[in-house]
Amino acid sequence: MNKRGDTIVLETVIFIALNLVFGAVMTVFILNSSYGALIYEQNYAKEIALLLDEAKPGMTITLDMQEAVLIAQKYEFAGQKVSSSDALSKIVSLNKDLNLVTVSLSGRGGGYSYRYYSNYDVTLDSRGIVLQIKVEDKNA
Amino acid sequence: MHRINKAAAEKLLSIWWFFVIALIGVGIVAGVLIFYSADIDARAIEADILSNRILFCIANHGFLNEQIISSYIYNSCGLKKSFFENNGFLYFRIEVKDGNNVLFDFSSDLKNFENDCKISKGMEEAKYYPRCAEKVEKVNYFDGSIGAIKQVEIRVLAGSNQFGGRNLNADKTAG
């Protein structure tokens, strides 16, 4: 092939390669976003906080978080994949001093937090994909 | 007239092609980010739950417990007091009326919530104004002065302006 032919082939190859790189980057971004981690984090954090607001002492609330566990299993938490048995303990956390519920499904960015105004004693427990919330009177 | 040869024209078109691709990429990323970062507004529901909670707390089994309608209400009804004062995001007001007579009128600190709620009701776009809920109920009340039970009206107004967010654990202040 002459020099002009070499140049044309090289340019075409670079052109196609750059297009493929762009397509791959967009596909990865859209796939990651389509898991919906951002929106589910907010949804679950607010749902749990509102349940705590409505709960009375002596209540035990169970919440099916299968969707949250499925999303969290697509990510890594501290460099490790989560299993369905221990996912909820990593996904949902409670800050009793600040009355804050935090849900993190992607293992990065700290997750989404929402405050609950109930001043009762709250404990979280997980049974696989089911989150168990116990509410007790602090003075009991 | 200056003419560009075919090879040069193709080179110029390539640059233009990548510019268009970059623009499309930015548009897709921006659209997806805007969609998935949308806020779910739970303030109205939160205010509704709060008004119900306070109402059932002060009017247990259909009888008004007037002793709770004071600063003891936070402990009695299991409410975190700091969220209702200073930099808080919650508000409530309890009014008990016997006809036109106001027997009790107690509210938490952030009294500007009442006006702000009225403003947000009348506006189409009022994202940063609080959302309120009101509950009215008739309950029995033992009036010690006349030694008889009568029916009174309780009005509970509750408001919320909490947005939630990310990295709130680092914020040590309430509200």
Interface residues (C-beta under 8 A of the other chain):
Chain A: E11 F15 L18 N19 F22 V25 M26 F29 I30 S33 G36 L38 I39 Q42 N43 A45 K46 L50 D53 E54 P57 N95 L98 N99 L100 T102 G109 G110 G111 Y112 S113 Y114 R115 Y117 S118 N119 Y120 D137
Chain B: K11 S14 F18 I21 G25 I28 V29 V32 L33 Y36 S37 A38 D39 I40 A42 I45 E46 I49 L50 N52 R53 Y74 N75 G78 L79 K80 K81 F83 F89 L90 Q162 G164 G165 R166 N167 L168 N169 D171 K172 A174 G175
